[in-house]
Structure formats: structure tokens, C-alpha cells
Amino acid sequence: MGHIIYGSGDRLIEVDDRTLAHVKTVVVMKLRRNESFLLTWVREEEGVPRRMSLWLHPSIPLQFEFETAERIERNKAWLEELMRTANATGDLDISAEPLHLVHESTPQSAAADHEQGSLR
């Protein structure tokens, strides 16, 4: 499991590395455009699922910490769905990779292009 560390480190969101790679790509694209937005996830506290949200702003420090050093190939369809939803609702919801999306992994070079903001 990797982590998203927000602000001074008092907010730590635990996310599996595959999901984290996809979320990182979308977050970086939105913040490069100077866009603020919500990041939402579900965590369990004492066996009870709770929905949490953070308002992400380009001026607040943000770190992505992966459990492994290996680069993860991205599912292009999932990236597009995450970006579409984030743009439409203003809320990037961290959830498991949808089974209905065909696994269209992008080569690492294409994934780097996505991180540079070419995905709309």
C-alpha cells in the first residue's frame, strides 16, 4: 500500500499502488492547470466505512509514496473515466478500478505523457 500525504503530513491516505498511480496522474494534471478540487475516499474505522474528502489546492504540499519502486502501467480507459468524473463533478473519488473498463494499459512513455497533461 502506498500513501498520499497532504499538507504538513497530518493527512495520510492509504491507497494500493495501482490505484495510487492512476490517482497521481489525474491529480498532477489538475494541479498543473491550477485547478482546486475534492479528493474523496472511503476508509474503515472500527469496521465502519466512512467517506472522507479533502480540498486539494495547488499551493498545499502533496506527496505520493509508493510501496514499490516499479512503475505501474496505466489503464487508459480508467484514467479517462477518473478525469471525466473529476472535471464534471469537481470530485476525484478514489475507488477500485471498475471491472467494466477494458484494461488498456498504456506504455510507460505514454503514461509519462498523461502525467504531463496531455489527457483531457
N, CA, C and O atoms as CSV, one atom per row, in Angstrom:
chain,resi,resn,atom,element,x,y,z
A,1,MET,N,N,0.833,-1.185,0.000
A,1,MET,CA,C,0.000,0.000,0.000
A,1,MET,C,C,0.871,1.240,0.000
A,1,MET,O,O,1.842,1.348,0.749
A,2,GLY,N,N,0.495,2.167,-0.860
A,2,GLY,CA,C,1.168,3.454,-0.904
A,2,GLY,C,C,0.380,4.480,-0.116
A,2,GLY,O,O,-0.619,4.158,0.526
A,3,HIS,N,N,0.846,5.732,-0.173
A,3,HIS,CA,C,0.191,6.795,0.586
A,3,HIS,C,C,0.149,8.096,-0.201
A,3,HIS,O,O,1.036,8.393,-1.001
A,4,ILE,N,N,-0.887,8.849,0.045
A,4,ILE,CA,C,-0.957,10.238,-0.361
A,4,ILE,C,C,-0.770,11.023,0.924
A,4,ILE,O,O,-1.508,10.826,1.889
A,5,ILE,N,N,0.211,11.909,0.940
A,5,ILE,CA,C,0.494,12.717,2.121
A,5,ILE,C,C,0.191,14.158,1.755
A,5,ILE,O,O,0.781,14.708,0.825
A,6,TYR,N,N,-0.732,14.767,2.489
A,6,TYR,CA,C,-1.228,16.095,2.135
A,6,TYR,C,C,-0.890,17.098,3.224
A,6,TYR,O,O,-1.035,16.818,4.414
A,7,GLY,N,N,-0.443,18.260,2.802
A,7,GLY,CA,C,-0.120,19.323,3.753
A,7,GLY,C,C,1.135,19.000,4.529
A,7,GLY,O,O,2.111,18.502,3.967
A,8,SER,N,N,1.115,19.281,5.808
A,8,SER,CA,C,2.291,19.098,6.655
A,8,SER,C,C,2.495,17.645,7.073
A,8,SER,O,O,3.344,17.358,7.916
A,9,GLY,N,N,1.743,16.749,6.507
A,9,GLY,CA,C,1.895,15.332,6.803
A,9,GLY,C,C,0.877,14.816,7.797
A,9,GLY,O,O,0.905,13.639,8.156
A,10,ASP,N,N,-0.023,15.680,8.251
A,10,ASP,CA,C,-1.030,15.229,9.211
A,10,ASP,C,C,-2.172,14.478,8.530
A,10,ASP,O,O,-2.983,13.845,9.206
A,11,ARG,N,N,-2.242,14.540,7.209
A,11,ARG,CA,C,-3.242,13.788,6.450
A,11,ARG,C,C,-2.528,12.715,5.638
A,11,ARG,O,O,-1.723,13.022,4.759
A,12,LEU,N,N,-2.826,11.466,5.936
A,12,LEU,CA,C,-2.212,10.337,5.257
A,12,LEU,C,C,-3.329,9.445,4.742
A,12,LEU,O,O,-4.142,8.940,5.516
A,13,ILE,N,N,-3.362,9.256,3.431
A,13,ILE,CA,C,-4.389,8.433,2.810
A,13,ILE,C,C,-3.707,7.183,2.267
A,13,ILE,O,O,-2.795,7.281,1.446
A,14,GLU,N,N,-4.139,6.021,2.715
A,14,GLU,CA,C,-3.549,4.764,2.276
A,14,GLU,C,C,-4.273,4.269,1.031
A,14,GLU,O,O,-5.499,4.155,1.018
A,15,VAL,N,N,-3.497,3.973,-0.027
A,15,VAL,CA,C,-4.062,3.575,-1.319
A,15,VAL,C,C,-3.156,2.502,-1.925
A,15,VAL,O,O,-1.932,2.600,-1.839
A,16,ASP,N,N,-3.758,1.478,-2.539
A,16,ASP,CA,C,-2.925,0.472,-3.196
A,16,ASP,C,C,-2.157,1.124,-4.345
A,16,ASP,O,O,-2.629,2.097,-4.935
A,17,ASP,N,N,-0.987,0.597,-4.661
A,17,ASP,CA,C,-0.090,1.229,-5.631
A,17,ASP,C,C,-0.716,1.402,-7.007
A,17,ASP,O,O,-0.490,2.427,-7.650
A,18,ARG,N,N,-1.488,0.444,-7.475
A,18,ARG,CA,C,-2.097,0.562,-8.800
A,18,ARG,C,C,-3.079,1.736,-8.842
A,18,ARG,O,O,-3.045,2.550,-9.765
A,19,THR,N,N,-3.942,1.815,-7.845
A,19,THR,CA,C,-4.882,2.931,-7.775
A,19,THR,C,C,-4.129,4.239,-7.601
A,19,THR,O,O,-4.469,5.239,-8.233
A,20,LEU,N,N,-3.113,4.242,-6.751
A,20,LEU,CA,C,-2.326,5.449,-6.500
A,20,LEU,C,C,-1.690,5.979,-7.783
A,20,LEU,O,O,-1.654,7.192,-7.992
A,21,ALA,N,N,-1.194,5.106,-8.633
A,21,ALA,CA,C,-0.587,5.538,-9.896
A,21,ALA,C,C,-1.602,6.274,-10.768
A,21,ALA,O,O,-1.271,7.279,-11.397
A,22,HIS,N,N,-2.821,5.780,-10.804
A,22,HIS,CA,C,-3.869,6.422,-11.598
A,22,HIS,C,C,-4.312,7.739,-10.984
A,22,HIS,O,O,-4.469,8.739,-11.684
A,23,VAL,N,N,-4.511,7.735,-9.676
A,23,VAL,CA,C,-4.925,8.958,-8.981
A,23,VAL,C,C,-3.849,10.023,-9.114
A,23,VAL,O,O,-4.160,11.190,-9.348
A,24,LYS,N,N,-2.592,9.637,-8.968
A,24,LYS,CA,C,-1.474,10.590,-9.097
A,24,LYS,C,C,-1.502,11.271,-10.459
A,24,LYS,O,O,-1.333,12.487,-10.549
A,25,THR,N,N,-1.713,10.503,-11.508
A,25,THR,CA,C,-1.728,11.058,-12.859
A,25,THR,C,C,-2.805,12.131,-12.991
A,25,THR,O,O,-2.544,13.210,-13.523
A,26,VAL,N,N,-4.007,11.842,-12.513
A,26,VAL,CA,C,-5.120,12.793,-12.612
A,26,VAL,C,C,-4.880,14.007,-11.710
A,26,VAL,O,O,-5.101,15.141,-12.134
A,27,VAL,N,N,-4.435,13.783,-10.488
A,27,VAL,CA,C,-4.180,14.890,-9.557
A,27,VAL,C,C,-3.130,15.840,-10.120
A,27,VAL,O,O,-3.307,17.058,-10.085
A,28,VAL,N,N,-2.044,15.288,-10.634
A,28,VAL,CA,C,-0.970,16.126,-11.179
A,28,VAL,C,C,-1.479,16.957,-12.363
A,28,VAL,O,O,-1.146,18.136,-12.482
A,29,MET,N,N,-2.274,16.350,-13.224
A,29,MET,CA,C,-2.809,17.108,-14.362
A,29,MET,C,C,-3.684,18.259,-13.897
A,29,MET,O,O,-3.573,19.372,-14.412
A,30,LYS,N,N,-4.554,18.001,-12.927
A,30,LYS,CA,C,-5.454,19.056,-12.457
A,30,LYS,C,C,-4.689,20.164,-11.728
A,30,LYS,O,O,-4.977,21.345,-11.923
A,31,LEU,N,N,-3.737,19.799,-10.907
A,31,LEU,CA,C,-2.984,20.817,-10.173
A,31,LEU,C,C,-2.077,21.630,-11.100
A,31,LEU,O,O,-1.864,22.820,-10.864
A,32,ARG,N,N,-1.545,21.004,-12.146
A,32,ARG,CA,C,-0.751,21.758,-13.125
A,32,ARG,C,C,-1.589,22.809,-13.832
A,32,ARG,O,O,-1.070,23.839,-14.262
A,33,ARG,N,N,-2.865,22.554,-13.949
A,33,ARG,CA,C,-3.788,23.522,-14.562
A,33,ARG,C,C,-4.261,24.555,-13.541
A,33,ARG,O,O,-5.099,25.408,-13.834
A,34,ASN,N,N,-3.698,24.453,-12.334
A,34,ASN,CA,C,-4.048,25.366,-11.245
A,34,ASN,C,C,-5.504,25.193,-10.802
A,34,ASN,O,O,-6.144,26.153,-10.373
A,35,GLU,N,N,-6.017,23.976,-10.908
A,35,GLU,CA,C,-7.389,23.679,-10.526
A,35,GLU,C,C,-7.437,23.083,-9.121
A,35,GLU,O,O,-6.673,22.172,-8.803
A,36,SER,N,N,-8.320,23.590,-8.298
A,36,SER,CA,C,-8.597,23.004,-6.986
A,36,SER,C,C,-9.779,22.050,-7.151
A,36,SER,O,O,-10.629,22.251,-8.020
A,37,PHE,N,N,-9.830,21.012,-6.314
A,37,PHE,CA,C,-10.904,20.029,-6.422
A,37,PHE,C,C,-10.930,19.166,-5.168
A,37,PHE,O,O,-10.001,19.199,-4.362
A,38,LEU,N,N,-11.993,18.401,-5.011
A,38,LEU,CA,C,-12.114,17.459,-3.903
A,38,LEU,C,C,-11.469,16.127,-4.261
A,38,LEU,O,O,-11.538,15.673,-5.403
A,39,LEU,N,N,-10.849,15.516,-3.274
A,39,LEU,CA,C,-10.356,14.152,-3.372
A,39,LEU,C,C,-11.126,13.374,-2.310
A,39,LEU,O,O,-11.068,13.709,-1.127
A,40,THR,N,N,-11.846,12.336,-2.731
A,40,THR,CA,C,-12.713,11.590,-1.818
A,40,THR,C,C,-12.303,10.126,-1.795
A,40,THR,O,O,-11.935,9.558,-2.823
A,41,TRP,N,N,-12.370,9.523,-0.618
A,41,TRP,CA,C,-12.053,8.119,-0.451
A,41,TRP,C,C,-12.867,7.566,0.709
A,41,TRP,O,O,-13.454,8.319,1.487
A,42,VAL,N,N,-12.894,6.239,0.816
A,42,VAL,CA,C,-13.584,5.572,1.919
A,42,VAL,C,C,-12.526,4.865,2.755
A,42,VAL,O,O,-11.653,4.181,2.222
A,43,ARG,N,N,-12.614,5.036,4.063
A,43,ARG,CA,C,-11.717,4.303,4.961
A,43,ARG,C,C,-12.554,3.670,6.066
A,43,ARG,O,O,-13.640,4.139,6.406
A,44,GLU,N,N,-12.013,2.602,6.604
A,44,GLU,CA,C,-12.736,1.901,7.668
A,44,GLU,C,C,-12.178,2.327,9.015
A,44,GLU,O,O,-10.965,2.344,9.224
A,45,GLU,N,N,-13.075,2.669,9.920
A,45,GLU,CA,C,-12.722,2.956,11.307
A,45,GLU,C,C,-13.541,2.026,12.176
A,45,GLU,O,O,-14.768,2.115,12.221
A,46,GLU,N,N,-12.843,1.120,12.873
A,46,GLU,CA,C,-13.507,0.144,13.734
A,46,GLU,C,C,-14.570,-0.639,12.969
A,46,GLU,O,O,-15.660,-0.896,13.481
A,47,GLY,N,N,-14.232,-1.016,11.723
A,47,GLY,CA,C,-15.130,-1.814,10.909
A,47,GLY,C,C,-16.266,-1.058,10.255
A,47,GLY,O,O,-17.112,-1.656,9.590
A,48,VAL,N,N,-16.293,0.258,10.438
A,48,VAL,CA,C,-17.362,1.073,9.854
A,48,VAL,C,C,-16.774,1.904,8.710
A,48,VAL,O,O,-15.855,2.692,8.933
A,49,PRO,N,N,-17.295,1.738,7.482
A,49,PRO,CA,C,-16.785,2.551,6.373
A,49,PRO,C,C,-17.211,4.011,6.520
A,49,PRO,O,O,-18.367,4.311,6.818
A,50,ARG,N,N,-16.259,4.903,6.305
A,50,ARG,CA,C,-16.530,6.340,6.387
A,50,ARG,C,C,-15.982,7.014,5.135
A,50,ARG,O,O,-14.862,6.741,4.703
A,51,ARG,N,N,-16.789,7.893,4.566
A,51,ARG,CA,C,-16.376,8.653,3.386
A,51,ARG,C,C,-15.666,9.913,3.867
A,51,ARG,O,O,-16.175,10.645,4.716
A,52,MET,N,N,-14.484,10.150,3.309
A,52,MET,CA,C,-13.665,11.310,3.673
A,52,MET,C,C,-13.396,12.125,2.405
A,52,MET,O,O,-13.327,11.563,1.312
A,53,SER,N,N,-13.245,13.432,2.544
A,53,SER,CA,C,-12.902,14.294,1.407
A,53,SER,C,C,-11.899,15.350,1.853
A,53,SER,O,O,-11.958,15.850,2.977
A,54,LEU,N,N,-10.980,15.679,0.955
A,54,LEU,CA,C,-10.026,16.766,1.150
A,54,LEU,C,C,-10.138,17.724,-0.021
A,54,LEU,O,O,-10.315,17.294,-1.161
A,55,TRP,N,N,-10.039,19.004,0.246
A,55,TRP,CA,C,-9.995,20.003,-0.805
A,55,TRP,C,C,-8.535,20.155,-1.202
A,55,TRP,O,O,-7.721,20.625,-0.407
A,56,LEU,N,N,-8.196,19.760,-2.431
A,56,LEU,CA,C,-6.817,19.872,-2.903
A,56,LEU,C,C,-6.627,21.209,-3.600
A,56,LEU,O,O,-7.434,21.617,-4.435
A,57,HIS,N,N,-5.551,21.873,-3.239
A,57,HIS,CA,C,-5.226,23.184,-3.790
A,57,HIS,C,C,-3.761,23.172,-4.225
A,57,HIS,O,O,-2.924,22.599,-3.527
A,58,PRO,N,N,-3.435,23.786,-5.354
A,58,PRO,CA,C,-2.065,23.746,-5.860
A,58,PRO,C,C,-1.004,24.299,-4.902
A,58,PRO,O,O,0.169,23.949,-5.031
A,59,SER,N,N,-1.384,25.145,-3.955
A,59,SER,CA,C,-0.386,25.748,-3.074
A,59,SER,C,C,-0.064,24.896,-1.840
A,59,SER,O,O,0.829,25.249,-1.069
A,60,ILE,N,N,-0.771,23.791,-1.645
A,60,ILE,CA,C,-0.547,22.953,-0.461
A,60,ILE,C,C,0.325,21.759,-0.856
A,60,ILE,O,O,0.041,21.084,-1.845
A,61,PRO,N,N,1.392,21.496,-0.080
A,61,PRO,CA,C,2.294,20.384,-0.410
A,61,PRO,C,C,1.564,19.046,-0.493
A,61,PRO,O,O,0.644,18.769,0.277
A,62,LEU,N,N,1.995,18.236,-1.439
A,62,LEU,CA,C,1.367,16.947,-1.699
A,62,LEU,C,C,2.455,15.955,-2.084
A,62,LEU,O,O,3.321,16.267,-2.901
A,63,GLN,N,N,2.414,14.765,-1.502
A,63,GLN,CA,C,3.389,13.726,-1.819
A,63,GLN,C,C,2.657,12.430,-2.153
A,63,GLN,O,O,1.588,12.138,-1.618
A,64,PHE,N,N,3.262,11.671,-3.047
A,64,PHE,CA,C,2.770,10.337,-3.378
A,64,PHE,C,C,3.885,9.370,-3.019
A,64,PHE,O,O,5.002,9.491,-3.521
A,65,GLU,N,N,3.592,8.434,-2.173
A,65,GLU,CA,C,4.603,7.480,-1.700
A,65,GLU,C,C,4.150,6.072,-2.065
A,65,GLU,O,O,3.145,5.577,-1.557
A,66,PHE,N,N,4.914,5.430,-2.961
A,66,PHE,CA,C,4.566,4.091,-3.419
A,66,PHE,C,C,5.299,3.047,-2.585
A,66,PHE,O,O,6.410,3.282,-2.109
A,67,GLU,N,N,4.661,1.894,-2.418
A,67,GLU,CA,C,5.277,0.806,-1.666
A,67,GLU,C,C,6.434,0.196,-2.462
A,67,GLU,O,O,7.436,-0.227,-1.886
A,68,THR,N,N,6.289,0.156,-3.776
A,68,THR,CA,C,7.330,-0.420,-4.626
A,68,THR,C,C,7.927,0.649,-5.532
A,68,THR,O,O,7.324,1.697,-5.762
A,69,ALA,N,N,9.113,0.367,-6.038
A,69,ALA,CA,C,9.798,1.319,-6.913
A,69,ALA,C,C,9.412,1.129,-8.379
A,69,ALA,O,O,9.745,1.965,-9.218
A,70,GLU,N,N,8.720,0.046,-8.692
A,70,GLU,CA,C,8.365,-0.247,-10.082
A,70,GLU,C,C,7.297,0.715,-10.585
A,70,GLU,O,O,6.360,1.052,-9.862
A,71,ARG,N,N,7.451,1.156,-11.843
A,71,ARG,CA,C,6.431,1.998,-12.474
A,71,ARG,C,C,5.261,1.111,-12.879
A,71,ARG,O,O,5.448,0.000,-13.375
A,72,ILE,N,N,4.087,1.607,-12.666
A,72,ILE,CA,C,2.878,0.834,-12.944
A,72,ILE,C,C,2.260,1.322,-14.244
A,72,ILE,O,O,2.039,2.518,-14.433
A,73,GLU,N,N,1.982,0.366,-15.148
A,73,GLU,CA,C,1.325,0.748,-16.392
A,73,GLU,C,C,-0.100,1.170,-16.082
A,73,GLU,O,O,-0.779,0.563,-15.254
A,74,ARG,N,N,-0.546,2.225,-16.764
A,74,ARG,CA,C,-1.868,2.778,-16.513
A,74,ARG,C,C,-2.901,2.215,-17.480
A,74,ARG,O,O,-2.593,1.895,-18.628
A,75,ASN,N,N,-4.116,2.103,-16.996
A,75,ASN,CA,C,-5.266,1.711,-17.797
A,75,ASN,C,C,-5.838,3.015,-18.368
A,75,ASN,O,O,-6.422,3.815,-17.638
A,76,LYS,N,N,-5.667,3.217,-19.656
A,76,LYS,CA,C,-6.090,4.466,-20.295
A,76,LYS,C,C,-7.577,4.747,-20.092
A,76,LYS,O,O,-7.964,5.888,-19.838
A,77,ALA,N,N,-8.409,3.716,-20.203
A,77,ALA,CA,C,-9.862,3.902,-20.038
A,77,ALA,C,C,-10.186,4.366,-18.620
A,77,ALA,O,O,-11.056,5.217,-18.433
A,78,TRP,N,N,-9.501,3.821,-17.632
A,78,TRP,CA,C,-9.743,4.218,-16.241
A,78,TRP,C,C,-9.281,5.657,-16.011
A,78,TRP,O,O,-9.964,6.436,-15.346
A,79,LEU,N,N,-8.103,6.010,-16.571
A,79,LEU,CA,C,-7.623,7.397,-16.454
A,79,LEU,C,C,-8.636,8.378,-17.039
A,79,LEU,O,O,-8.945,9.405,-16.435
A,80,GLU,N,N,-9.140,8.050,-18.209
A,80,GLU,CA,C,-10.109,8.933,-18.854
A,80,GLU,C,C,-11.389,9.058,-18.029
A,80,GLU,O,O,-11.968,10.140,-17.936
A,81,GLU,N,N,-11.828,7.947,-17.430
A,81,GLU,CA,C,-13.028,7.973,-16.593
A,81,GLU,C,C,-12.797,8.810,-15.332
A,81,GLU,O,O,-13.652,9.608,-14.949
A,82,LEU,N,N,-11.645,8.627,-14.690
A,82,LEU,CA,C,-11.324,9.421,-13.496
A,82,LEU,C,C,-11.289,10.913,-13.828
A,82,LEU,O,O,-11.830,11.730,-13.083
A,83,MET,N,N,-10.655,11.265,-14.942
A,83,MET,CA,C,-10.542,12.674,-15.324
A,83,MET,C,C,-11.907,13.242,-15.702
A,83,MET,O,O,-12.240,14.367,-15.333
A,84,ARG,N,N,-12.691,12.464,-16.437
A,84,ARG,CA,C,-14.028,12.919,-16.827
A,84,ARG,C,C,-14.877,13.205,-15.595
A,84,ARG,O,O,-15.524,14.249,-15.508
A,85,THR,N,N,-14.872,12.287,-14.657
A,85,THR,CA,C,-15.655,12.455,-13.435
A,85,THR,C,C,-15.157,13.645,-12.621
A,85,THR,O,O,-15.957,14.446,-12.139
A,86,ALA,N,N,-13.852,13.764,-12.468
A,86,ALA,CA,C,-13.283,14.879,-11.698
A,86,ALA,C,C,-13.627,16.214,-12.346
A,86,ALA,O,O,-13.918,17.183,-11.645
A,87,ASN,N,N,-13.597,16.276,-13.666
A,87,ASN,CA,C,-13.924,17.522,-14.361
A,87,ASN,C,C,-15.420,17.837,-14.292
A,87,ASN,O,O,-15.810,19.000,-14.185
A,88,ALA,N,N,-16.247,16.806,-14.352
A,88,ALA,CA,C,-17.698,17.019,-14.361
A,88,ALA,C,C,-18.244,17.380,-12.984
A,88,ALA,O,O,-19.127,18.229,-12.862
A,89,THR,N,N,-17.713,16.732,-11.950
A,89,THR,CA,C,-18.273,16.915,-10.609
A,89,THR,C,C,-17.383,17.734,-9.684
A,89,THR,O,O,-17.844,18.206,-8.645
A,90,GLY,N,N,-16.121,17.908,-10.042
A,90,GLY,CA,C,-15.180,18.589,-9.150
A,90,GLY,C,C,-14.729,17.701,-8.013
A,90,GLY,O,O,-14.164,18.186,-7.034
A,91,ASP,N,N,-14.975,16.386,-8.129
A,91,ASP,CA,C,-14.641,15.445,-7.064
A,91,ASP,C,C,-13.951,14.225,-7.674
A,91,ASP,O,O,-14.555,13.493,-8.458
A,92,LEU,N,N,-12.688,14.010,-7.312
A,92,LEU,CA,C,-11.962,12.817,-7.736
A,92,LEU,C,C,-12.152,11.774,-6.650
A,92,LEU,O,O,-11.594,11.889,-5.559
A,93,ASP,N,N,-12.945,10.752,-6.956
A,93,ASP,CA,C,-13.305,9.720,-5.989
A,93,ASP,C,C,-12.357,8.536,-6.151
A,93,ASP,O,O,-12.323,7.900,-7.205
A,94,ILE,N,N,-11.589,8.246,-5.102
A,94,ILE,CA,C,-10.666,7.110,-5.133
A,94,ILE,C,C,-11.474,5.849,-4.901
A,94,ILE,O,O,-12.050,5.651,-3.831
A,95,SER,N,N,-11.511,5.013,-5.900
A,95,SER,CA,C,-12.221,3.749,-5.783
A,95,SER,C,C,-11.464,2.705,-6.583
A,95,SER,O,O,-10.531,3.028,-7.318
A,96,ALA,N,N,-11.865,1.472,-6.439
A,96,ALA,CA,C,-11.208,0.387,-7.157
A,96,ALA,C,C,-11.419,0.537,-8.657
A,96,ALA,O,O,-12.381,1.160,-9.106
A,97,GLU,N,N,-10.512,-0.037,-9.411
A,97,GLU,CA,C,-10.597,0.000,-10.865
A,97,GLU,C,C,-11.877,-0.694,-11.310
A,97,GLU,O,O,-12.094,-1.861,-10.982
A,98,PRO,N,N,-12.733,0.014,-12.060
A,98,PRO,CA,C,-14.002,-0.586,-12.495
A,98,PRO,C,C,-13.780,-1.779,-13.419
A,98,PRO,O,O,-12.976,-1.719,-14.349
A,99,LEU,N,N,-14.492,-2.845,-13.151
A,99,LEU,CA,C,-14.349,-4.060,-13.954
A,99,LEU,C,C,-14.872,-3.872,-15.375
A,99,LEU,O,O,-14.431,-4.556,-16.297
A,100,HIS,N,N,-15.824,-2.933,-15.552
A,100,HIS,CA,C,-16.411,-2.759,-16.876
A,100,HIS,C,C,-15.478,-2.027,-17.839
A,100,HIS,O,O,-15.733,-1.998,-19.043
A,101,LEU,N,N,-14.398,-1.433,-17.319
A,101,LEU,CA,C,-13.459,-0.760,-18.215
A,101,LEU,C,C,-12.431,-1.764,-18.716
A,101,LEU,O,O,-11.803,-2.475,-17.932
A,102,VAL,N,N,-12.274,-1.809,-20.004
A,102,VAL,CA,C,-11.310,-2.722,-20.606
A,102,VAL,C,C,-9.923,-2.315,-20.154
A,102,VAL,O,O,-9.605,-1.126,-20.119
A,103,HIS,N,N,-9.098,-3.283,-19.809
A,103,HIS,CA,C,-7.735,-2.973,-19.398
A,103,HIS,C,C,-6.915,-2.577,-20.617
A,103,HIS,O,O,-6.411,-3.425,-21.354
A,104,GLU,N,N,-6.796,-1.286,-20.807
A,104,GLU,CA,C,-5.986,-0.750,-21.898
A,104,GLU,C,C,-4.787,-0.067,-21.277
A,104,GLU,O,O,-4.746,1.158,-21.170
A,105,SER,N,N,-3.809,-0.864,-20.868
A,105,SER,CA,C,-2.636,-0.289,-20.232
A,105,SER,C,C,-1.851,0.512,-21.245
A,105,SER,O,O,-1.694,0.114,-22.400
A,106,THR,N,N,-1.367,1.640,-20.789
A,106,THR,CA,C,-0.562,2.487,-21.646
A,106,THR,C,C,0.900,2.155,-21.412
A,106,THR,O,O,1.281,1.838,-20.285
A,107,PRO,N,N,1.727,2.220,-22.442
A,107,PRO,CA,C,3.152,2.038,-22.220
A,107,PRO,C,C,3.657,3.115,-21.275
A,107,PRO,O,O,3.032,4.166,-21.136
A,108,GLN,N,N,4.767,2.861,-20.636
A,108,GLN,CA,C,5.291,3.824,-19.671
A,108,GLN,C,C,5.524,5.183,-20.298
A,108,GLN,O,O,5.297,6.201,-19.644
A,109,SER,N,N,5.972,5.233,-21.548
A,109,SER,CA,C,6.195,6.533,-22.173
A,109,SER,C,C,4.877,7.277,-22.363
A,109,SER,O,O,4.826,8.496,-22.193
A,110,ALA,N,N,3.814,6.562,-22.713
A,110,ALA,CA,C,2.508,7.202,-22.855
A,110,ALA,C,C,1.989,7.636,-21.492
A,110,ALA,O,O,1.358,8.686,-21.370
A,111,ALA,N,N,2.256,6.821,-20.455
A,111,ALA,CA,C,1.838,7.209,-19.105
A,111,ALA,C,C,2.540,8.497,-18.695
A,111,ALA,O,O,1.939,9.351,-18.044
A,112,ALA,N,N,3.787,8.639,-19.064
A,112,ALA,CA,C,4.503,9.881,-18.751
A,112,ALA,C,C,3.867,11.057,-19.482
A,112,ALA,O,O,3.774,12.152,-18.928
A,113,ASP,N,N,3.425,10.838,-20.730
A,113,ASP,CA,C,2.732,11.892,-21.470
A,113,ASP,C,C,1.457,12.286,-20.745
A,113,ASP,O,O,1.138,13.471,-20.654
A,114,HIS,N,N,0.724,11.306,-20.227
A,114,HIS,CA,C,-0.501,11.603,-19.493
A,114,HIS,C,C,-0.192,12.460,-18.270
A,114,HIS,O,O,-0.925,13.400,-17.963
A,115,GLU,N,N,0.896,12.133,-17.573
A,115,GLU,CA,C,1.263,12.895,-16.385
A,115,GLU,C,C,1.651,14.325,-16.757
A,115,GLU,O,O,1.561,15.225,-15.921
A,116,GLN,N,N,2.076,14.541,-17.989
A,116,GLN,CA,C,2.446,15.870,-18.428
A,116,GLN,C,C,1.228,16.703,-18.812
A,116,GLN,O,O,1.351,17.890,-19.114
A,117,GLY,N,N,0.054,16.079,-18.800
A,117,GLY,CA,C,-1.161,16.850,-19.016
A,117,GLY,C,C,-1.789,16.697,-20.377
A,117,GLY,O,O,-2.619,17.521,-20.762
A,118,SER,N,N,-1.415,15.655,-21.134
A,118,SER,CA,C,-2.000,15.517,-22.462
A,118,SER,C,C,-3.400,14.914,-22.426
A,118,SER,O,O,-4.149,15.045,-23.394
A,119,LEU,N,N,-3.763,14.262,-21.336
A,119,LEU,CA,C,-5.105,13.710,-21.205
A,119,LEU,C,C,-6.076,14.834,-20.897
A,119,LEU,O,O,-5.792,15.662,-20.031
A,120,ARG,N,N,-7.191,14.889,-21.565
A,120,ARG,CA,C,-8.134,15.988,-21.366
A,120,ARG,C,C,-9.260,15.540,-20.546
A,120,ARG,O,O,-10.168,16.322,-20.263
